[in-house]
Amino acid sequence: MPDKKDYIWGKRKNKLPLIIIIVVVAILAVALLGYLFLGQNTNKNTSLVNTTGDHSEQVERKIDGVSVPADQANIYPVAVMIENLVSSRPQAGLSEANLVYEALAEGGITRFMAVYAASGAIPKIGPVRSARSYYLDWAKELNTLYAHIGGSPQSFNLIKQYKILDLDQFFNAQYFWRNKDRPAPHNLYTSSELLAYALRDKQLAKEGNFESWLFKDDKNKETLPTEEKNIIIDFSSFNYKVEYKYDLANNEYIRNQAGQAHQDEEGHQIKAKNVIVQYLKTSLVDKERLGMETIGEGEAIVFQDGQGIKGTWKKESRESRTEFFDSDGNKIKLNRGTTWIEIVPSGRIVNYN
């Protein structure tokens, strides 16, 4: 117990504690003033890019051809593996993706690789699931940061071999979280804010490094078809039956899944300006898992402006971009906006009109 006389500030030997208190109070006061005058004006950026630059010049965004300010034209892309098991629906943030690949995983279940390269803040993306080997070839051609949790044995080996810019939750848990409203493993999520932190922390380039597709403006409305147009893809069971309905008013395709409108968790309808059906040779690489021949060439159908363009796809190497050509061998220009690529096993019938 301290001696009572130690509390008498008037004694010379006890002036030091008083001086320390005064100094601490002064420092706190300065810090508070700094926050009031400076901290409140700080704009917390939750998107994948700092959007405080010059917005006067509008240019074509590299990922999807949409007109944006010059400082947002080539945002570093991030690919996120998103689950499509029935119990994982509705997904979060899927409607905000600039580009989406859908392919079979195993057991007739499809999985999405959603690519984000825009400036909008997306508070929730997921559920995030595991890697598969063929998705790595599409991630590699875009040089994306690749977000997932775990993966097949083949994908683990290839991530290292291909030098994929890896963001596996097993080793990067700070960029993900689990929601308590769903059971594991269907409850892992990320956000544009956390992905932006990952890009920063891994010291990746501020701009993307991939070859852009060719884009065009929509056709004049007077030339668009007025009759009903549908695309039907039977991946396996009814739960994975996909249908796109052409919307003449907006010249886009409305996505349905399992007989109902495919909306994400936020209630946003999932839709696309372009739907590409890409046929790939598909086979089992072990007792459970699929493999797909992503490099080479094959058949494709590009749906845009209410019509289906039969053609081919070509991918010369793992690093090169997959390109789509019409029957005359010309590169197909895509409409500006979101593109969904539906990866279908060769020989599978896709019905459309």
Secondary structure, 3 states (H helix, E strand, C coil): CCCHHHHCCCCHHHHHHHHHHHHHHHHHHHHHHHHHHCHHHCCCCCCCCCCCCCCCCEEECCCCCCEEEHHHCCECCEEEEEECCHHHCCCECHHHCCEEEEEECCCCCEEEEEEECCCCCCCCEECECCECHHHHHHHHHHCCEEEECCECHHHHHHHHHHCCEEEECCCCHHHCEECCCCCCCCCEEECHHHHHHHHHHCCCCCECCCCCCCEECCCCHHHCCCCCCEEEEECCCHHHEEEEEEECCCCEEEEEECCEECECCCCCECEECEEEEEEECEEECCCCCEEECCCEEEEEEEEECCEEEEEEEEECCCCCCCEEEECCCCECCEECCCEEEEEEECCCCEEEC
